[in-house]
Amino acid sequence: MSDNLIEKSEDAGIVRLTLNRPKALNALNSDLIKALDETLDELEARRDLRAVLITGAGEKSFVAGADISEMRDKTPEEARIFAGQALATVKRLERLPVPVVALVNGFCLGGGCELALACDWAVASDNAVFGQPEVGLGVIPGFGGTQRLPRRVGPAMALDLITTGRKIDANEALRIGLVNRVVPQGELESVAEEITKQLKGNGPQAVRAAKQAVHDGMDQDLDSALALETSLFALCFASEEQSEGMGAFVEKRKPNF
């Protein structure tokens, strides 16, 4: 299942996942969620994993949302189970110890926006469209949107988007902090290559420690978070990676991580 619905490529531990339902604009159904969950089984077990890039097949859509045709006749209990399964998978993606980057091309709506929010940051093509339009269907976001969106853009802007269901373009998504960068559609691939090159040049354990410091620290008071940072900083000095990185700097050469 995963081979068909999730296409995977790799460059030195940096894995690119492509959600592959282009005829359905990569809408999230049970099979695609299961395929992503199976892929995460593999990624979580890898010690050499350095980063994950995630995108959607084709130029029209990252993920256009959850599959409405599959959801429309669910009972409340069935809806709870479906949302729980999707949310658990999205949380696993979010909790990978390495950076996870969304490459957003085209529609990024509903469950697609929620998937992008679970990534550490996002780069959007200039044709990207974002939104949480669930209220227009008589429901609310169910894959984490009511919680992650306000943490990303603030509660007032999140409520604006969620309660109106309005869609925004890539430039507005950049302005409110929903994405980090906007590039012409034809340059999204070159930006993905640039990100891959940058991540490959950094100490992989240091990158993991940086993500841990930011994510875990956000849930603590400032003094506790600073103590966490100090501990992780000190642990870096127990690694060969630190010795190589600082040695290369002093010797004026590129480090070999």
ZADO-1210 file (C-alpha; in nm, 4 decimals, padded with zeros to 6 digits):
<atoms>
<atom x="00.0000" y="00.0000" z="00.0000" code="MET" pos="1"/>
<atom x="00.2693" y="00.2481" z="00.0982" code="SER" pos="2"/>
<atom x="00.4549" y="00.2023" z="-00.2317" code="ASP" pos="3"/>
<atom x="00.1507" y="00.3225" z="-00.4268" code="ASN" pos="4"/>
<atom x="00.0160" y="00.5976" z="-00.2053" code="LEU" pos="5"/>
<atom x="00.3463" y="00.7249" z="-00.0637" code="ILE" pos="6"/>
<atom x="00.6349" y="00.7738" z="-00.3031" code="GLU" pos="7"/>
<atom x="00.9711" y="00.7916" z="-00.1279" code="LYS" pos="8"/>
<atom x="01.3121" y="00.9136" z="-00.2388" code="SER" pos="9"/>
<atom x="01.6271" y="00.9758" z="-00.0356" code="GLU" pos="10"/>
<atom x="01.9511" y="01.1702" z="-00.0339" code="ASP" pos="11"/>
<atom x="02.1990" y="01.0982" z="00.2477" code="ALA" pos="12"/>
<atom x="01.9359" y="01.0339" z="00.5136" code="GLY" pos="13"/>
<atom x="01.7076" y="01.3158" z="00.3988" code="ILE" pos="14"/>
<atom x="01.3843" y="01.1464" z="00.2937" code="VAL" pos="15"/>
<atom x="01.1260" y="01.2991" z="00.0643" code="ARG" pos="16"/>
<atom x="00.7687" y="01.1705" z="00.0872" code="LEU" pos="17"/>
<atom x="00.5162" y="01.2429" z="-00.1872" code="THR" pos="18"/>
<atom x="00.1502" y="01.1824" z="-00.1095" code="LEU" pos="19"/>
<atom x="00.0250" y="01.0182" z="-00.4253" code="ASN" pos="20"/>
<atom x="-00.3482" y="01.0564" z="-00.4972" code="ARG" pos="21"/>
<atom x="-00.3267" y="01.3270" z="-00.7644" code="PRO" pos="22"/>
<atom x="-00.6662" y="01.2490" z="-00.9217" code="LYS" pos="23"/>
<atom x="-00.8242" y="01.3201" z="-00.5816" code="ALA" pos="24"/>
<atom x="-00.5935" y="01.6203" z="-00.5270" code="LEU" pos="25"/>
<atom x="-00.4141" y="01.4030" z="-00.2672" code="ASN" pos="26"/>
<atom x="-00.7126" y="01.4131" z="-00.0325" code="ALA" pos="27"/>
<atom x="-00.6581" y="01.2205" z="00.2888" code="LEU" pos="28"/>
<atom x="-00.8612" y="00.9015" z="00.3076" code="ASN" pos="29"/>
<atom x="-00.8177" y="00.6013" z="00.5357" code="SER" pos="30"/>
<atom x="-00.5828" y="00.4239" z="00.2943" code="ASP" pos="31"/>
<atom x="-00.3520" y="00.7240" z="00.2539" code="LEU" pos="32"/>
<atom x="-00.3441" y="00.7852" z="00.6299" code="ILE" pos="33"/>
<atom x="-00.2610" y="00.4174" z="00.6847" code="LYS" pos="34"/>
<atom x="00.0134" y="00.4332" z="00.4205" code="ALA" pos="35"/>
<atom x="00.1662" y="00.7364" z="00.5916" code="LEU" pos="36"/>
<atom x="00.1453" y="00.5601" z="00.9269" code="ASP" pos="37"/>
<atom x="00.3261" y="00.2557" z="00.7834" code="GLU" pos="38"/>
<atom x="00.5958" y="00.4807" z="00.6383" code="THR" pos="39"/>
<atom x="00.6437" y="00.6419" z="00.9782" code="LEU" pos="40"/>
<atom x="00.7060" y="00.2950" z="01.1278" code="ASP" pos="41"/>
<atom x="01.0143" y="00.2764" z="00.9103" code="GLU" pos="42"/>
<atom x="01.1286" y="00.6354" z="00.9632" code="LEU" pos="43"/>
<atom x="01.0981" y="00.6217" z="01.3426" code="GLU" pos="44"/>
<atom x="01.3248" y="00.3171" z="01.3522" code="ALA" pos="45"/>
<atom x="01.6053" y="00.4783" z="01.1542" code="ARG" pos="46"/>
<atom x="01.9061" y="00.6139" z="01.3409" code="ARG" pos="47"/>
<atom x="02.0503" y="00.7682" z="01.0248" code="ASP" pos="48"/>
<atom x="01.7444" y="00.9792" z="00.9431" code="LEU" pos="49"/>
<atom x="01.8374" y="01.3463" z="00.9063" code="ARG" pos="50"/>
<atom x="01.5221" y="01.5192" z="00.7804" code="ALA" pos="51"/>
<atom x="01.1896" y="01.4599" z="00.6087" code="VAL" pos="52"/>
<atom x="01.0437" y="01.6643" z="00.3248" code="LEU" pos="53"/>
<atom x="00.6754" y="01.6062" z="00.2497" code="ILE" pos="54"/>
<atom x="00.4774" y="01.7173" z="-00.0546" code="THR" pos="55"/>
<atom x="00.1864" y="01.6210" z="-00.2769" code="GLY" pos="56"/>
<atom x="00.1918" y="01.4647" z="-00.6225" code="ALA" pos="57"/>
<atom x="00.1242" y="01.6937" z="-00.9162" code="GLY" pos="58"/>
<atom x="00.1199" y="02.0719" z="-00.9412" code="GLU" pos="59"/>
<atom x="-00.2400" y="02.1324" z="-00.8345" code="LYS" pos="60"/>
<atom x="-00.2443" y="02.0223" z="-00.4744" code="SER" pos="61"/>
<atom x="-00.0390" y="01.9509" z="-00.1633" code="PHE" pos="62"/>
<atom x="-00.3418" y="01.7988" z="00.0096" code="VAL" pos="63"/>
<atom x="-00.6856" y="01.9381" z="-00.0739" code="ALA" pos="64"/>
<atom x="-00.8339" y="01.8151" z="00.2548" code="GLY" pos="65"/>
<atom x="-00.9839" y="01.4999" z="00.3960" code="ALA" pos="66"/>
<atom x="-01.1819" y="01.2807" z="00.1572" code="ASP" pos="67"/>
<atom x="-01.5397" y="01.4082" z="00.1960" code="ILE" pos="68"/>
<atom x="-01.6919" y="01.1188" z="00.0030" code="SER" pos="69"/>
<atom x="-01.5504" y="00.8822" z="00.2642" code="GLU" pos="70"/>
<atom x="-01.6600" y="01.0940" z="00.5605" code="MET" pos="71"/>
<atom x="-02.0081" y="01.2072" z="00.4656" code="ARG" pos="72"/>
<atom x="-02.2038" y="00.9089" z="00.6032" code="ASP" pos="73"/>
<atom x="-02.0030" y="00.8427" z="00.9187" code="LYS" pos="74"/>
<atom x="-02.1736" y="00.8193" z="01.2551" code="THR" pos="75"/>
<atom x="-02.0377" y="01.0327" z="01.5408" code="PRO" pos="76"/>
<atom x="-01.8456" y="00.7330" z="01.6759" code="GLU" pos="77"/>
<atom x="-01.7055" y="00.6467" z="01.3338" code="GLU" pos="78"/>
<atom x="-01.6021" y="01.0103" z="01.2907" code="ALA" pos="79"/>
<atom x="-01.4286" y="01.0019" z="01.6294" code="ARG" pos="80"/>
<atom x="-01.2328" y="00.6903" z="01.5286" code="ILE" pos="81"/>
<atom x="-01.1383" y="00.8349" z="01.1878" code="PHE" pos="82"/>
<atom x="-01.0213" y="01.1635" z="01.3379" code="ALA" pos="83"/>
<atom x="-00.8330" y="00.9791" z="01.6116" code="GLY" pos="84"/>
<atom x="-00.6457" y="00.7673" z="01.3589" code="GLN" pos="85"/>
<atom x="-00.5561" y="01.0694" z="01.1456" code="ALA" pos="86"/>
<atom x="-00.4544" y="01.2765" z="01.4461" code="LEU" pos="87"/>
<atom x="-00.2330" y="00.9980" z="01.5807" code="ALA" pos="88"/>
<atom x="-00.0531" y="00.9731" z="01.2464" code="THR" pos="89"/>
<atom x="-00.0083" y="01.3496" z="01.2193" code="VAL" pos="90"/>
<atom x="00.1304" y="01.3582" z="01.5743" code="LYS" pos="91"/>
<atom x="00.3835" y="01.0880" z="01.4856" code="ARG" pos="92"/>
<atom x="00.5019" y="01.3009" z="01.1938" code="LEU" pos="93"/>
<atom x="00.5269" y="01.6050" z="01.4206" code="GLU" pos="94"/>
<atom x="00.7248" y="01.4134" z="01.6835" code="ARG" pos="95"/>
<atom x="00.9925" y="01.2778" z="01.4535" code="LEU" pos="96"/>
<atom x="01.3237" y="01.3840" z="01.6104" code="PRO" pos="97"/>
<atom x="01.4447" y="01.5418" z="01.2848" code="VAL" pos="98"/>
<atom x="01.3206" y="01.8483" z="01.0950" code="PRO" pos="99"/>
<atom x="01.0061" y="01.7915" z="00.8917" code="VAL" pos="100"/>
<atom x="00.9456" y="02.0394" z="00.6097" code="VAL" pos="101"/>
<atom x="00.6268" y="02.0817" z="00.4059" code="ALA" pos="102"/>
<atom x="00.6722" y="02.1681" z="00.0369" code="LEU" pos="103"/>
<atom x="00.3309" y="02.3108" z="-00.0463" code="VAL" pos="104"/>
<atom x="00.2184" y="02.3180" z="-00.4074" code="ASN" pos="105"/>
<atom x="-00.1387" y="02.4239" z="-00.4844" code="GLY" pos="106"/>
<atom x="-00.4301" y="02.3470" z="-00.2532" code="PHE" pos="107"/>
<atom x="-00.3480" y="02.3092" z="00.1167" code="CYS" pos="108"/>
<atom x="-00.6923" y="02.2968" z="00.2728" code="LEU" pos="109"/>
<atom x="-00.8563" y="02.1346" z="00.5718" code="GLY" pos="110"/>
<atom x="-00.6645" y="01.8200" z="00.6594" code="GLY" pos="111"/>
<atom x="-00.3882" y="01.9309" z="00.4245" code="GLY" pos="112"/>
<atom x="-00.3381" y="02.2535" z="00.6166" code="CYS" pos="113"/>
<atom x="-00.3412" y="02.0516" z="00.9381" code="GLU" pos="114"/>
<atom x="-00.0740" y="01.8212" z="00.7962" code="LEU" pos="115"/>
<atom x="00.1415" y="02.1208" z="00.7015" code="ALA" pos="116"/>
<atom x="00.0942" y="02.2649" z="01.0518" code="LEU" pos="117"/>
<atom x="00.2384" y="01.9458" z="01.1994" code="ALA" pos="118"/>
<atom x="00.5582" y="02.0045" z="01.0015" code="CYS" pos="119"/>
<atom x="00.8341" y="02.2160" z="01.1550" code="ASP" pos="120"/>
<atom x="00.8139" y="02.4701" z="00.8771" code="TRP" pos="121"/>
<atom x="00.6714" y="02.5133" z="00.5288" code="ALA" pos="122"/>
<atom x="00.7829" y="02.6470" z="00.1924" code="VAL" pos="123"/>
<atom x="00.5005" y="02.7346" z="-00.0458" code="ALA" pos="124"/>
<atom x="00.4849" y="02.7841" z="-00.4193" code="SER" pos="125"/>
<atom x="00.3147" y="03.1028" z="-00.5311" code="ASP" pos="126"/>
<atom x="00.0094" y="02.9062" z="-00.6460" code="ASN" pos="127"/>
<atom x="-00.0580" y="02.7674" z="-00.2971" code="ALA" pos="128"/>
<atom x="-00.3976" y="02.8213" z="-00.1347" code="VAL" pos="129"/>
<atom x="-00.4484" y="02.7678" z="00.2381" code="PHE" pos="130"/>
<atom x="-00.7560" y="02.7389" z="00.4552" code="GLY" pos="131"/>
<atom x="-00.9603" y="02.5542" z="00.7138" code="GLN" pos="132"/>
<atom x="-01.3006" y="02.5506" z="00.5391" code="PRO" pos="133"/>
<atom x="-01.4598" y="02.2785" z="00.7525" code="GLU" pos="134"/>
<atom x="-01.7356" y="02.5007" z="00.8966" code="VAL" pos="135"/>
<atom x="-01.8796" y="02.5276" z="00.5454" code="GLY" pos="136"/>
<atom x="-01.9377" y="02.1523" z="00.5669" code="LEU" pos="137"/>
<atom x="-02.1006" y="02.1750" z="00.9079" code="GLY" pos="138"/>
<atom x="-01.7992" y="02.0455" z="01.1036" code="VAL" pos="139"/>
<atom x="-01.4795" y="02.1792" z="01.2591" code="ILE" pos="140"/>
<atom x="-01.1154" y="02.0872" z="01.1910" code="PRO" pos="141"/>
<atom x="-01.0521" y="01.7430" z="01.3367" code="GLY" pos="142"/>
<atom x="-00.6852" y="01.6698" z="01.2703" code="PHE" pos="143"/>
<atom x="-00.5406" y="01.9328" z="01.5056" code="GLY" pos="144"/>
<atom x="-00.6257" y="02.2554" z="01.3236" code="GLY" pos="145"/>
<atom x="-00.8046" y="02.4256" z="01.6128" code="THR" pos="146"/>
<atom x="-00.4943" y="02.3768" z="01.8276" code="GLN" pos="147"/>
<atom x="-00.1917" y="02.4016" z="01.5974" code="ARG" pos="148"/>
<atom x="-00.3157" y="02.6942" z="01.3880" code="LEU" pos="149"/>
<atom x="-00.3487" y="02.9364" z="01.6839" code="PRO" pos="150"/>
<atom x="-00.0073" y="02.8272" z="01.8064" code="ARG" pos="151"/>
<atom x="00.1358" y="02.9124" z="01.4644" code="ARG" pos="152"/>
<atom x="-00.0461" y="03.2358" z="01.3755" code="VAL" pos="153"/>
<atom x="-00.2135" y="03.3465" z="01.7019" code="GLY" pos="154"/>
<atom x="-00.5692" y="03.2841" z="01.8259" code="PRO" pos="155"/>
<atom x="-00.7349" y="03.5847" z="01.6618" code="ALA" pos="156"/>
<atom x="-00.6077" y="03.5036" z="01.3124" code="MET" pos="157"/>
<atom x="-00.6793" y="03.1343" z="01.3653" code="ALA" pos="158"/>
<atom x="-01.0387" y="03.2078" z="01.4629" code="LEU" pos="159"/>
<atom x="-01.0717" y="03.4369" z="01.1629" code="ASP" pos="160"/>
<atom x="-00.9682" y="03.1575" z="00.9279" code="LEU" pos="161"/>
<atom x="-01.1508" y="02.8744" z="01.1043" code="ILE" pos="162"/>
<atom x="-01.4852" y="03.0467" z="01.1670" code="THR" pos="163"/>
<atom x="-01.5128" y="03.2167" z="00.8274" code="THR" pos="164"/>
<atom x="-01.3647" y="02.9240" z="00.6360" code="GLY" pos="165"/>
<atom x="-01.2006" y="03.1745" z="00.4016" code="ARG" pos="166"/>
<atom x="-00.9058" y="03.0760" z="00.1875" code="LYS" pos="167"/>
<atom x="-00.5830" y="03.2725" z="00.1676" code="ILE" pos="168"/>
<atom x="-00.3084" y="03.2857" z="-00.0904" code="ASP" pos="169"/>
<atom x="00.0585" y="03.2102" z="-00.0342" code="ALA" pos="170"/>
<atom x="00.1563" y="03.5722" z="00.0258" code="ASN" pos="171"/>
<atom x="-00.0989" y="03.6144" z="00.3036" code="GLU" pos="172"/>
<atom x="00.0106" y="03.2811" z="00.4505" code="ALA" pos="173"/>
<atom x="00.3640" y="03.4220" z="00.4581" code="LEU" pos="174"/>
<atom x="00.2495" y="03.7490" z="00.6144" code="ARG" pos="175"/>
<atom x="00.0725" y="03.5771" z="00.9052" code="ILE" pos="176"/>
<atom x="00.3514" y="03.3262" z="00.9650" code="GLY" pos="177"/>
<atom x="00.1768" y="03.0164" z="00.8364" code="LEU" pos="178"/>
<atom x="00.4651" y="02.9500" z="00.5953" code="VAL" pos="179"/>
<atom x="00.8305" y="03.0518" z="00.6029" code="ASN" pos="180"/>
<atom x="00.8948" y="03.1197" z="00.2365" code="ARG" pos="181"/>
<atom x="00.7070" y="03.1674" z="-00.0898" code="VAL" pos="182"/>
<atom x="00.8759" y="03.0892" z="-00.4210" code="VAL" pos="183"/>
<atom x="00.7610" y="03.0739" z="-00.7831" code="PRO" pos="184"/>
<atom x="00.6035" y="02.7384" z="-00.8589" code="GLN" pos="185"/>
<atom x="00.8826" y="02.6434" z="-01.0952" code="GLY" pos="186"/>
<atom x="01.1433" y="02.7009" z="-00.8247" code="GLU" pos="187"/>
<atom x="00.9953" y="02.4801" z="-00.5530" code="LEU" pos="188"/>
<atom x="01.2112" y="02.1861" z="-00.6584" code="GLU" pos="189"/>
<atom x="01.5313" y="02.3912" z="-00.6507" code="SER" pos="190"/>
<atom x="01.4404" y="02.5176" z="-00.3033" code="VAL" pos="191"/>
<atom x="01.3895" y="02.1575" z="-00.1898" code="ALA" pos="192"/>
<atom x="01.7382" y="02.0797" z="-00.3200" code="GLU" pos="193"/>
<atom x="01.8770" y="02.3848" z="-00.1395" code="GLU" pos="194"/>
<atom x="01.7184" y="02.2789" z="00.1904" code="ILE" pos="195"/>
<atom x="01.8569" y="01.9274" z="00.1434" code="THR" pos="196"/>
<atom x="02.2063" y="02.0652" z="00.0796" code="LYS" pos="197"/>
<atom x="02.1902" y="02.2922" z="00.3855" code="GLN" pos="198"/>
<atom x="02.0738" y="02.0134" z="00.6161" code="LEU" pos="199"/>
<atom x="02.3386" y="01.7735" z="00.4833" code="LYS" pos="200"/>
<atom x="02.6076" y="02.0256" z="00.5790" code="GLY" pos="201"/>
<atom x="02.5086" y="02.0376" z="00.9458" code="ASN" pos="202"/>
<atom x="02.5761" y="01.8010" z="01.2332" code="GLY" pos="203"/>
<atom x="02.2815" y="01.5579" z="01.2377" code="PRO" pos="204"/>
<atom x="02.2835" y="01.5092" z="01.6160" code="GLN" pos="205"/>
<atom x="02.3080" y="01.8843" z="01.6691" code="ALA" pos="206"/>
<atom x="02.0057" y="01.9344" z="01.4434" code="VAL" pos="207"/>
<atom x="01.8114" y="01.6745" z="01.6438" code="ARG" pos="208"/>
<atom x="01.9110" y="01.8454" z="01.9689" code="ALA" pos="209"/>
<atom x="01.8020" y="02.1834" z="01.8318" code="ALA" pos="210"/>
<atom x="01.4580" y="02.0476" z="01.7424" code="LYS" pos="211"/>
<atom x="01.4234" y="01.8874" z="02.0853" code="GLN" pos="212"/>
<atom x="01.5201" y="02.2113" z="02.2582" code="ALA" pos="213"/>
<atom x="01.2649" y="02.4155" z="02.0651" code="VAL" pos="214"/>
<atom x="00.9751" y="02.1696" z="02.0844" code="HIS" pos="215"/>
<atom x="01.0205" y="02.0613" z="02.4457" code="ASP" pos="216"/>
<atom x="01.1072" y="02.4120" z="02.5600" code="GLY" pos="217"/>
<atom x="00.7847" y="02.5584" z="02.4214" code="MET" pos="218"/>
<atom x="00.5899" y="02.3555" z="02.6776" code="ASP" pos="219"/>
<atom x="00.7964" y="02.4797" z="02.9743" code="GLN" pos="220"/>
<atom x="00.8489" y="02.8045" z="03.1596" code="ASP" pos="221"/>
<atom x="01.1469" y="03.0085" z="03.0424" code="LEU" pos="222"/>
<atom x="01.3860" y="02.9117" z="03.3220" code="ASP" pos="223"/>
<atom x="01.3154" y="02.5401" z="03.2749" code="SER" pos="224"/>
<atom x="01.3501" y="02.5735" z="02.8987" code="ALA" pos="225"/>
<atom x="01.6843" y="02.7522" z="02.9344" code="LEU" pos="226"/>
<atom x="01.8061" y="02.4755" z="03.1644" code="ALA" pos="227"/>
<atom x="01.7033" y="02.2224" z="02.8985" code="LEU" pos="228"/>
<atom x="01.8996" y="02.4158" z="02.6382" code="GLU" pos="229"/>
<atom x="02.2092" y="02.4203" z="02.8590" code="THR" pos="230"/>
<atom x="02.1877" y="02.0441" z="02.9146" code="SER" pos="231"/>
<atom x="02.1508" y="01.9699" z="02.5444" code="LEU" pos="232"/>
<atom x="02.4312" y="02.2146" z="02.4591" code="PHE" pos="233"/>
<atom x="02.6618" y="02.0367" z="02.7043" code="ALA" pos="234"/>
<atom x="02.5686" y="01.6935" z="02.5662" code="LEU" pos="235"/>
<atom x="02.6832" y="01.8045" z="02.2223" code="CYS" pos="236"/>
<atom x="03.0378" y="01.8172" z="02.3602" code="PHE" pos="237"/>
<atom x="03.0274" y="01.4434" z="02.4268" code="ALA" pos="238"/>
<atom x="02.9965" y="01.3733" z="02.0549" code="SER" pos="239"/>
<atom x="03.2503" y="01.3177" z="01.7794" code="GLU" pos="240"/>
<atom x="03.0330" y="01.5498" z="01.5773" code="GLU" pos="241"/>
<atom x="03.1263" y="01.8494" z="01.7934" code="GLN" pos="242"/>
<atom x="03.4946" y="01.7645" z="01.7716" code="SER" pos="243"/>
<atom x="03.4768" y="01.7338" z="01.3938" code="GLU" pos="244"/>
<atom x="03.2703" y="02.0497" z="01.3493" code="GLY" pos="245"/>
<atom x="03.4875" y="02.2756" z="01.5628" code="MET" pos="246"/>
<atom x="03.8063" y="02.1114" z="01.4395" code="GLY" pos="247"/>
<atom x="03.7049" y="02.1783" z="01.0799" code="ALA" pos="248"/>
<atom x="03.6309" y="02.5421" z="01.1629" code="PHE" pos="249"/>
<atom x="03.9727" y="02.5950" z="01.3198" code="VAL" pos="250"/>
<atom x="04.1434" y="02.4118" z="01.0326" code="GLU" pos="251"/>
<atom x="03.9448" y="02.6124" z="00.7746" code="LYS" pos="252"/>
<atom x="03.7867" y="02.3124" z="00.6026" code="ARG" pos="253"/>
<atom x="03.4384" y="02.1715" z="00.5593" code="LYS" pos="254"/>
<atom x="03.3323" y="01.9299" z="00.8339" code="PRO" pos="255"/>
<atom x="03.2694" y="01.5672" z="00.7476" code="ASN" pos="256"/>
<atom x="02.9435" y="01.4817" z="00.9215" code="PHE" pos="257"/>
</atoms>
